Amino acid sequence: MVGLAVSVAALATVYALQGSQQRQLTTHSTTAAQGAAWRGVEVVRGLVEALTVDEFYGPMTQDAGGGVRVEIPGTGGESRLCWEYGGHAAGGLSGQALARIGVERAAIVRVCEPETTGGTYQVTAHVTGFSGEADPDGARVRTTSTVEAVYEVQPATTTAAPGGGGGGGGTLGVVELRRDLDMTGGIKVLGGQNANFNVQGNVNLDNASIDGINTLRATGNVRIGSGIKVNTVYANGDVTLTGSASVSQIFARGNVRIEGGANPLSIRSNGVVTFAGGSGAVVEAVGGIVVTGGGVTITTAITEGDITWSGTGGGASNLRAGGNVNYAGGQRAAIVAGGTVTVGGGGASTVQAGGPVRHQSYGTIDSIVTSADVFLTGSGSATQVRSGGHTYLQGSGSIGTINGRGSLTVSAWQSVGGGTIGGPLYKTEQWNGNVRVTVQPGYTVDIPAVARPVVERVGEIALSPLVVDVYPLRAAANYVFEWIDTRIRVTVANVSGIPDGQYVLGNRVANYNTYPDWLCRPEHMSGQTCTRPVATICQGFSPQNGCFSRSGTTWTVNGTSMARGIAWFDGDLSLGNGTYVATFLAAGNISTAGGHRTLSPNYAGYAAVCTNATPAGTSLGVNPDFATLVPLNLCDLEARSLRANALGNTGYIAGGTAPGTRDYIGGDISIGASSRVDGAVTAGNVLTTGGSTTISGRVVSAGQRRGDTTPARFGGSTTIDLTGGAAGYDPDADPPCMGSDCGGGDTTETPAVATLRWSRYL
């Protein structure tokens, strides 16, 4: 545990000066010991956040660490593996560094593994704070307080953007959007431990029921409304929560605003955090913290700027500001400020300030320490005052003990229990015998400088461009559909039962019946009739119904099904009714209608793709016309398994730049009605969902069409389901590489996050 010892010493040094000051503030006070314990809780949180998984977890699983392997109930009903410690060296963090901040001992007593892949570790620590100093008789008066703190720790991760954008070995979010995102309606993500959304632009999640998003990263602003659940939000811009929005953690380079009943556990902002409502646990802001709403509660608020708390009721436990603090909360708070402190409302437990302190509320402050003046007005009192300036007792309160460099002014019959001042004593009521102080000219008071807090800056989110272009994928298709010389031409490749080559679609005539959509060599066509039909790749609603048609630049596929494989279309593609085991690629746009379902090859599995079996979970019957039509680039018949193919996990890809041209064409995908896509959906431009939609795979909207600023829109009832599919299906697989560079891409590191989940006094 060398890493633990070194790291805690470094972190404790940051708090050492402040801890020394606060111990002076809180002599003979249990509140002081509690405050020291809470400082230790924050130090341990920062320590665990700063270490790698191997540093805070790996050594503890070794026998030398003295850990005991245990299993505890998990949230999902299954057991969770943990290691427990009884204060052994492996878990101990005690030492001189901790003592300097008033912490007697800190020990990690339990570490639990994540319940799911990519989940959080649970770290339990016991932190004991102390206060006390020698009394005049030489006896030692000492109080202690121990807090059990449970942290949820999300380890640091590295996200690699695909080389050339769009594929090549990187790890993307479940949803990758290079446009603004607007989500309304009922949105659900299943398999949410990996449900990360990356958005190049602004995000609006409102008027919706959204559940299952683990992490949302946006390069713009984020607004989240009532009834929406997101675990963690990262934003380069501002973040606003309204109503009953449920967000655990917020990291914003801009400002943060909390309204309604939103209650984030932790906030870190490079700007100003404003609470017009709601509450928070740990709030850190570079620019300042403003509380205007009534009933707002915050456990710990830290800022390099000012804290302005005008809302009544509620309150905070700990306030630390590099600037001024104006506090009107209803709860007694421990306040540390580099500037002026004004206390109203429910008062404060302790105050340490670099500027004047004004206690204009009721109640008693245990300790006030400042290098400037102290003003006690109203009914405010103080148990102990240490002042480098003058002290004014102007209300109906009292002072227990004073040590002041300057004068003391008592405006009426208030009492001062004892102490020493270096300046004159002014009593408005000269016969007031309750002021028992010693005047010692030149008396000085040691007032250490306030250690101003430093808030860690939120790093910038930089998302690499994505390249989506179906033209390089044309060669991977089993069936390429084009409109040539007023006919549908289909180029077939890698399909058993059909020789590679170019065909047209024609009618097969048998027994006085006409059967459309048969593959035919051009030289074997007589009008619309094929004299030597090769095979049909269409399963219409009846043998006399076709599947494929074209109007203008739009292709329509509408029928019961079509032959398995990868189908490429030169133009827009409208997918109607039917169930298809296929990957659809379109050089234009893709839209769905009616009761449509696409199963990507890997989702459907070997039997459905390679043996013409009915896909699991569907009612699609076996079509004997497809029995011998096996896509050999997907099927390894000898091994009886699917071949590795980047397109095997894909349902739709739309958009591209035709060879020899510059303009990006198409790229819009609209999924609506009662559509289900069991595979990845990759839109070169913008994705829109509506109706009752299910997508079982990664979603990409690359925003490549120049001049188009249409946002991606998820509406209706949209479900992103990452839980199903055959054994070979990978819903997290990257899209195939479609750019000029398919090597490794840039990497983005997401720092570890340790959140105090709950705590109690022992």
N, C-alpha and C positions, 0 to 999 in steps of 0.2 A: 504493500500500500504506500510505496514511496511517493507515487503520483498524488495520492490524497493529501499526504502531509505537506508536500511542496505547494500544492495548489491552494490549500486552505491558508497557509502562511501568507501567500501572496494576496489572496482576497482579504484576509483579516487586516493586512496593513492598510488597505483602503479605508477601512472603518475604524482604525485604531484611534485616531485623534478624536473622532466623533464619540467613540465609546468611552474614552477617558473623560470627556466633558460630561457625558450623560451620567457617568457614575457619580460625579460630583453633584449633579443635579438632584439625585434621588436617594440621598443618605437616609438610612433607617426606613426605607419604603419598599413594601412588597411590589408595588407598581414598578419600581425601578428594576427589580429582579426580573419581572415579567418582560419589561422592555428590553433588557439585555438578552433574554431568551429569544425574543422575536428578532433581534438583530442577528443572533446566531442562526435562526431559521433561514433568514435571507442569505447569510453567508453560505450555508450548506446548499441552498438552492442554486446559487451561482456556481459553487464548486461542482456540483453534479452536472450542471449544464455545460461547464467548461471541459469536463473530461470526456474521453471516448468511452464507448461501451466496455471495451477491454479494461480500461482503467478503473471504472467504478463497479464493474460486474465480474469481469474475468477472474481477477485475483481472489475474489470472495468464494468462488466455487472450488478453490483448491483446499486440500486438507490442512495446509499450513495456516489457513485463515481462521480455522476453528469454527467454520460454518457447519450448520446442521441442515440437511436437505429435508424439506417439508413440502406438503401439498395442501393448498387451501382452496375453498370453493371459488370458482370463477363466476363472472357475471352471466355466462351462458349456460351455467349448470355443470360444466366440466371442471375438473381440478386444474389448479394453476401451480406450476413448480416455483418454489421459493427457496432461498437460503437464509437462515436465521442466525443471529449472533447475540451472545450475551455480554457484550461489552469487551470482547477480545480485541487484540491489537489490530486485526484485520478491519474491524469496523470503527475503531476509535479515532477521533479527530481532536483529542484534547491536547493542550500544550500552551506555551507562553503566548503564541500568536492569538489564540482564542481568549486568553485571560485579559489581553489588552483591550478587548471590546466588551468585557464584563461577562464572558461565557466561561463557566467552570469546566464544562465538558460537552462534547458533541460526538455522538456515535451513530453510525449507520447500523441498524439492528436487523433489517430485513431487506432483501432485494428479490423481486419477483420477475420472472420472464414475461414477455408479451403473451397475451392470450391468443393473438392472431398474428400471422405474418405481416410485418410492417407496423405492428401495434406499438404500444408504449410499455416501457418498463415501469414497475412500481417500486419506489425506494422509500423506506420508512426510517426516520432518524429520531433520536431522543436528544434534545438540546436543553442544557441546564444553565440558566443565567443566575448571577449573584449580585448583591449589592451590600455595602457596609464598609465602615472604617472604624478606627480606634476611637472610643469615647474618652472623655477627660480622665477617667480612672484607669485607663489602659486596657480595659476589657474589650473584647472583640464582639461587635454587634453585626451579625451577618444574616441575610435572608436569601433564600434560593427559590427558583421557580423552574419547573421542567415542562417542556412542551413536546408532545409527540406530533411530528409532522410527516404527512404522507405526500410524496411527490409523484406526479406522472411525468415520465421522461421520454420524450420523442427523440431518438438519436439523430445525429447529423446524417444527411443524405446527400448524394451527388447525383444530379440529373444531367444526363448527356443528351444534347440535341442531335438528331440524326444528321450525318454528313450529307450535304447538299439539300438538307431539309426533306423530311418525309420518309425516312427509313434509314437502315444501315447500322443497326446495333445500339441506338440510344434508348433511353427509357423516357417515355412521354407520360403525361397525365391521361386519365381515362377520357377526359374531354380537353382537346387542344383547339383553341379558337384564336385566330388572328384578326378578330373583329370585336366590336362591342357585343355584349351578351345581354339579352332581355329574356327573363324567365317568368312566366305566369302560368296559372293553372295548377295542376297536380303533378309534381315532378318527384320521382322516387329513384334512388340509386340503391341497388341491392349488391351486396359484396363490398360495402362501403369502406373497409379498411384500406382499400387501394383507390378510392374514388377521389382523385385529385383533378381539379379543374385549373387549367392555365389559360389566361385570357389576355390578349394584346388589345387593351382598350378599357372601356368602362363596363361595369357590371351593375345591372338592376335586377334584383330578385324581390318581387313585390306582387301583391294580390295573388298569392300562390300558397300552396302547401308543398314545401320542398324538404326532403329528408334524405340523408345518406351521403352528403358531401363531406368528405374528410378535410381536404385542404383546398382553399380557393386562392389562387394567385392572380393578381391583375396589375397591369402596368398603368391603369388609370384609377378612377374613383370607383368605390363600391358602395352600393346602397342595398340594405337587406331589411325587408319588412316583416310584419307579424306572421307567425306560424311557420317560419323558415328555420331550419337547423343546419348549421355549418360548424364543424369543429374548429378550424383555424382559418383565418383570413390574413393574407399578405397583400399590401397594396402600395404602389408608388405614389398614389394620390391620397384623397380623403376617404374615410370610412364612416358611414352613417348607419346606425341601427335604430329601428323604430318598432313601436308596438311590442309584441312579445317575441321578437327575434331572438333565437338561441344560438349564440356564438361563444365558444369557450375562450379562444385566444385571438387577439387582434395585433397585427404588426403593420404599422402605417408610416410611410415617409411623409405623409401630409397630416392633416388634422383628423381627429376622431370625435364624433358626436353621438351621444347615447340619448335616446328618447323613449318615452313610454315605459314599458316594464322590462326592457332588455337588461340582461344581467351577465355580462361577460366576466369570466374568471380573471383574465389578465389582459392588459392593454399596454403596448409600447408604441410611442409615437414620436416622430421627429418634430412634430408641430405642437398644437394645443389640443388637449382633451377636454371636451365639454360634456357635462351631465345635465341635460334638461329633464331627466327622469332616469329610471332604472337604477342600477347599482353596479359595483365592481369589487373585485377582490384586491388584486395588485395592479396599480395604475402607474406607469412610468411615462413621462413626457418631457421632451427637451424644451418646448416653448412655454409650457404652463398648463395648469389645471384649473378649470372653471366649473363650479357647481351652482346651478341656478334652480334646479328642481327641488321640491320638498320631499323629504323622506329618503333621500339618496344615502346609501351606506357604502363605504369603501374601507377595506381593511388597511391597506398601505398605499399612500400616494407619494410619489417621488418625482420631482421636476427640477430642472436647472433654472426655471423661471419662477413665476409667482403662482401661488395658490389663492384663488378667490372663491370663497364658499359662502354664498349668500342665501342658499336654500335652507329652510328651517327643517327641524326634525332630522331623523337619520343621524349621520355623523361618520367619523373616521376613527380608527385606532391609532394610526401613525401617519404624520404628515412631515415630509422633508422637502425643503425648497431652497434653491440657491438664491432666490429673491425674497419677496415679501410673502407673508401669509396673513390673510384676513379670513377668519374662521367663525362661522355662525351656526355650525352643526349642533345637533342636540346631544352628541356623545362626547365624553371627555377624551381628548386626543393627546398623544405625545407629539409635540411640535418642535422641529428643528428648522431654522431659517437663517439664511445669510443676511437678510435684511430685517425689515420691521415686522413685528407680529402683533396683530390685533385679535383679541379673543372675545367673542360674544357667544350667544346661544348657550349650549350646555357646558362651555368652558373647556379646560384642558387639564391633563394630568401633569405634564411637565412642559416647560418651554425653554429652549435654548436659542438665542438669537444674536446676530451680529449688529442689529439695530435696535431702536426703542421697542419696548414691549408694553402694550396696552391691554389690561384685563378689565373689560367693561361689562362683564357678565356677572352672574351669580356663581356661587360655589367657590371652592378652594383649589388653587393650583399647588401641587405638592412642591414644585421647585421651579424658580425662574432664574436663568443665568443669561446675562447679556453684558456686552461691553458698553452699552449705551444706557439711556434712561429707562425707568420703570414707572408706569402709571397704573394705579389701582383705583378704579372708579366704580360707580354703582354699588353692588354688594359683594364685589369680588375680593377674595382674600388669597394669601399665599402662605404656605408653610415655611418656605425658605426662599430668600431673595439674595442673589449675588450679582451686584451691579458695578460696572465700571463707570457709570454716570450717576445722575441724581435719581432719587426715588420719591414718588409723590403718592401719598395715601389720602385719596380725595373722596372716597365714598364711605360706605358703612362697613367695609370689610376690615381685615386685620392682617398683620404679618407675624409669623411665629419667630423667625430669626432672620436678621439682615446682616450682610457683609457688603458694605458699599463704599466705593471710593469717593463719591460725592456727597451731597447733602441729602437730608431726609426732611420732607415736609409732611406734617400731619394736620389735616384741615379741620378736624373736630375732636371727638372723644374716642377715636379709634385706638386700638392697642397694638403695641409692638413688643413681643415677648423678650427679645434680647438681641445682641449683636454689636457690631462695631461699624462706625462710619468715619470717613476721612474729612467730610465737610461739615458745615453747620447743621444743627438740628432746629427746624422751624416748627413751632406748635402754635396753631391758631388759638387753642385753648391752653393758656400757660399753666393752668392747674391740673392738666391731664397727667395723672401719675401712672398711666398705663403704658407709657413709652419708656421702656427700659433698655436703652442703648448706651454704648460708650462712644464718646466723641474723641477721636484720636487724629489730630491734624496730620496730614501726610500719609494716612493709612492707605494702603493699596490692596487691591484684590486681584489674584491671579485668574484672569479670564482667558482661557485658551481660545484661539480663533476657531470659528465654525468651519467644519469640513464640508465644503459645498458638494452636493451630490453630482455625479457624472452619470448620465443616462446613456447606455449603449445605443448607438445609432442603428436604425433599421436599414439594412442593405437594399440596394436597388435590384429589382426584378428585371432581368433581361432575357427575353424569349427569342430564340433564333427563328429566322424565317423558315417556313415550310414550303417545300416544292411538291406540288401535285400536278402530274401530267400523265394522262393515260396513253399518249402516243408511244413512249418507250415500252409500254406494257402490251402493245398490240401483238408483238411476236410471241407472247406467252399465252395468248388466247387459243382456245379450241375452236371457237366459232367467231369469225369477224364478219359483221353485217355492214354492207355498203350499198348505196344506191348507184347503180351503173347502167347507163343506157336504158332508163325507164324500168329497170328490173332490180329486184333484191338479189344481190350477189353475196354468197356466204363462202368465205375461205375457211376450210377445215384443216386442222393440224392436230396430230397426236391423239387421234380417236380410233380405237380399234373398231373394225367393221366398216370404216369409211376411209378410202385412200385419201392421202393429203392432196389438196388442190382446191380449185375454185369451182363453185357450183352456183346455180341459180335456183330459186324456189319456183316450183311448178305444181301442176295438178296431176295426180295419179288417177287414171280412170280404170275401174274394174267392176265387172258385173253391173254395168250401166250406172254406177255411182262414181261421184267425183270426190277425191280426197285431196285437200290442199296441203301446201307447205311440205312438199317432198323435195329432197335435194336431187338436182339433175345437172348433168353436164350441159353447157350451153348448146353444143351441137346436137343434143338429143331433145331439144325443145321444138314443139310444133304449136305455135301460138302460145296459149297458156298451159298446154298439155305436155307432160314429159313422157316420151316414148320409152325411155329406159330408166325408170326411177331407181335411185341408189338406196336411200333411206329417208325416213322422216325424223325430224328432231322436234316435232310438235305433238303435243297431246292436247287437242282442243276439247271443248266441252262436249263434243261428239265427233265421230270420225269425219263428218262433213264440215266441221268448223276449223278454221285456221287459227294460228296463234300470232302471226307476225304481219304487221302492216306499217305503212309509212305515209304520212301526209306532210307535205312541205319538208321541213328538216326534222320532224319528230317521228320517232319510231314508237310503236305501241306493241307491247307484249301482253296478251290477254288470253288465258286459256286455263286448262287444268294444270299443265306443267310443260316442261321442255327437257331435252336431253341434258344430263349432268355435265358440268364443266364450267369453263370460263368463257363468257360471252362479251364481245367487244362491239360497240355500236358507234358508227360515224354520224354523230348528231345528238339531238335530244332523245331521251328515253322515258316513255310513260309506262309504268308497270301496273297492270290491272289485276284482276282476280287471279287466283291460282296459288299453288305451292311449288317453289322452285329450289332445287339443290344446285346452286350456281353462285358464281361471282359475276356481277354485272359491272361493266366498264363502259362509260359513255363519254365521247369527246365533247358533248354539250352539257345539258342539265339532266337531272333525274328526278322524276316525281312518281309517287305511288297513289293508288286509289283503290276503293273497294276493299274486299277481304284479301289482301295480298300478304304473302309470306315468302321470304327468301331465307334459305338456310345455307350459310357458307359451307364449302366442302369439309373443312375440319370440324365445324360444329356438327354437321350431319353424321360424320364418321365413315369408316371404310365401307361398311356394308351398304349404306345408302348410296354412296358415290360410285363404288366399284362393282357392286353385285346387283344393282337395281332394286335393292330392298326398300321397304317402306321406311322413311325416316321416323325415328322415335318421336312420339308426341304429335304426330300428324295422322290424318286419315287418307293420305295420298295412296291410291292403289298402285299395284305393280302393273306397269305398261310393258307388254312383251316386245313392242317395237324398240324399246331402249335396252333390251337385255344384252346385246352385244356391243353397245356404244359406250365404251369405257374410256375416260380421259386418262391416257397413259402418262401424262406429265404430272398427274395427281395420284395415280394408283400404282403400287408395286404389287403385281399379281402374284409373284413368287413368294414374297414375304407376307402377303396378305395384310398389307398396311398402307397407309397413306404416305406418299413421299413428302419430304420437307419442301414446302413451296410458300413463299412469302404471301402469295395471293390466297392461300388456303383459308386464312382467317378472315378474309374480306367479304363483305356483302356488296357494298357499292363503292365505286370511285368515279368521280365526275370532273370533267374539265381538262383543258390542256392547250398547248400552243402547237399548231400544226407545223410540220417541218417547212422551213423556208419562210415562215411568217413571224411577226413580233407580237401580235395581239393575243391576249389570253381569251379563250372562248369558253362559255359555259361555266361550269363549276358549281352551280347552285343545286342543292338537293333538298327537296321538299317531301317529307314523309307525313302522310295524313291518313284520314279515314280509319280503318281498322287494320293497320299495317304492322307487320312484325319483321324485323331484320335480325337474324341470328348471325351476326358477324360485324366486323368493323365498318363504319360509315365514314368515308373520306371525301369531303367536298373541297374542291379547289378554290371555291369562293365562299359561299354562305350556306349554312344549314338552317332549315326551318322544320319544326315538328308541330303537329297538331292532331286533333282527333284522339284516337286511342292507339298510341304508338309504343312499341317495345323495341329497343335496340340492345342486342346482346353482344357488346363489344365496344372498342374504342371509337370515339367520335372526334373527327378532325374537321375544322373549317378554316382553310388556309388564307382566305381573303386576298386572292391573287389578282382579281380583275381590277384593273386600274380605274379610278374615278368612281367606283362603287363604294359607298359608305354604309350600305344596309347592314344592320346588326344581325347577328345570329339570334334566332328566336326559338325558344322551347316553350310550347304552350299545350293546351288541351290536357290530356292525361298521358304523360310521357314517362316510361320506365326504362332505365338503363340497368340491365340485369347481367351481372358478371358471374353468375353462379352456375349456369348450365352448360350444356354441350357435351360432345363425346370426349373420350379421354385425351385425344390429341389436340383439342381446341384450347387456344390461349387467348383470352379476351384482352390481355395486356400486350400482346405482340405488336411491334411497331409496324406501320404500313410499309409496303415494299419501297425500295429506293427508286425514285423517279427523277432524280437530279443528275447533274454531270459528275458530281463527286459523291461516291458512296462509301467513303471512308468514315472514320470517327469524326464526330462533331464537337462543338464547344461543350464544356461542362459547367453547370451551375450548382454551387454548393448551398444547401439549405442548412443553417446552423441548428444545433440541438436546442430543444426547448424543454425546460423543466418547470412545471406548474405545480404550485401548492394546491393539492386537491382537497384536503381537509386536515384539521388539527384538533388537538385537545390538550388540556392541562392534565398532567399525571400527579 
